[in-house]
Amino acid sequence: MGAELSGVKVVLTGATGGVGRAVAERIARAGAEMLVIGRRAEPLEELASRHGARALVGDITERRFVHRFPDTLKELWDAGPDVLVNNAGLFELAPFGETGSEIFERLLAVNLRAPFELIRACLPGMLARGSGHIVNVGSVAGRKAFPGNAAYSASKFGLRGLHEVLVEELRGTGLRATWIEPSAVDTPLWDRFDPDGREDLPSRAEMLEPGAVAEAVFFALAQPAGVAVEEIVIRANPAGRRI
Ligand SMILES: NC(=O)c1ccc[n+]([C@@H]2O[C@H](COP(=O)([O-])OP(=O)(O)OC[C@H]3O[C@@H](n4cnc5c(N)ncnc54)[C@H](OP(=O)(O)O)[C@@H]3O)[C@@H](O)[C@H]2O)c1
């Protein structure tokens, strides 16, 4: 077992999903102490018990959750977490005209407003200590337009804007922020859309493995304190071979 993140206190959202699970496994192997968050209690608690982590079952878009979050953190770790990984996310694929305002608002709430609120909850403690790391999991759809991605792209472009402001504001504070930007990843996020049966989507075999994203998160976190990895862009390379 590596010890690169030994004792590092990490809050990870979306831990029950494909990418989140892989991140949890990778950073737990490196010694991180984790608070894992998700809505589905059973898989979350199973994951937490496997890695000696704390589980927090909840919906990150709920006002009650956000309101209570700073106290939850304080009860667990008096000085607060060292790292926040904003990984939870919701995806939708629908033409513009079929994207209802409820869906639009839902995606903004999960993918943009919730990370904003969780960052706000973690920042004061981090700034007071002069150290801390915020990781925001974005998407290629937060940089490039794809048909059917109106709501998702709006949320991920927004999150990238928020991230870039954060990077500028954190300069000189000792804190760091990393944007992780994968192309399509083979996770349950695609289950509703049958990517293997559609011409307009990458097949699962052409997608990244969740472990590739987890390695990127680990890489950013494991850097010496004097090194800030502000952005990691990861794209699938389906025809790739190991050198
Ligand atoms: N898969 C891709 O192709 C891809 C590509 C680029 C970027 N990303 C990004 O990577 C991140 C992880 O995606 P994934 O592929 O791992 O998706 P996933 O397998 O569908 O997992 C999504 C995770 O988000 C959590 N979540 C969703 N809404 C929530 C809410 N309201 N409150 C609390 N937790 C909530 C889910 O928890 P519960 O299920 O327990 O509710 C689940 O753990 C997302 O930010 C996504 O946008 C994914």
The ligand as an ORCA input file, in Angstrom:
! r2SCAN-3c Opt
* xyz 0 1
  N     -19.105      8.967    -17.443
  C     -18.669      9.886    -18.319
  O     -18.678      9.687    -19.550
  C     -18.113     11.198    -17.822
  C     -17.325     11.953    -18.721
  C     -16.822     13.187    -18.282
  C     -17.102     13.615    -17.005
  N     -17.866     12.866    -16.171
  C     -18.146     13.387    -14.841
  O     -17.619     12.495    -13.878
  C     -18.372     12.588    -12.678
  C     -18.770     11.201    -12.212
  O     -19.602     10.622    -13.203
  P     -19.852      9.040    -13.337
  O     -19.617      8.709    -14.754
  O     -19.127      8.313    -12.272
  O     -21.428      9.006    -13.096
  P     -22.331      7.961    -12.302
  O     -21.747      6.601    -12.343
  O     -23.713      8.157    -12.836
  O     -22.267      8.497    -10.801
  C     -22.839      9.721    -10.449
  C     -22.603      9.936     -8.964
  O     -23.145     11.213     -8.596
  C     -23.970     11.046     -7.446
  N     -25.063     12.021     -7.427
  C     -25.846     12.393     -8.462
  N     -26.752     13.282     -8.042
  C     -26.540     13.469     -6.709
  C     -27.154     14.262     -5.712
  N     -28.187     15.059     -5.988
  N     -26.685     14.199     -4.448
  C     -25.654     13.387     -4.145
  N     -25.017     12.620     -5.051
  C     -25.470     12.655     -6.321
  C     -24.512      9.622     -7.571
  O     -24.896      9.180     -6.294
  P     -26.176      8.218     -6.059
  O     -26.236      7.332     -7.260
  O     -25.860      7.505     -4.791
  O     -27.317      9.130     -5.971
  C     -23.285      8.893     -8.098
  O     -22.433      8.575     -7.028
  C     -19.559     13.497    -12.996
  O     -19.294     14.803    -12.542
  C     -19.623     13.464    -14.504
  O     -20.238     14.613    -15.040
  C     -18.357     11.654    -16.545
*
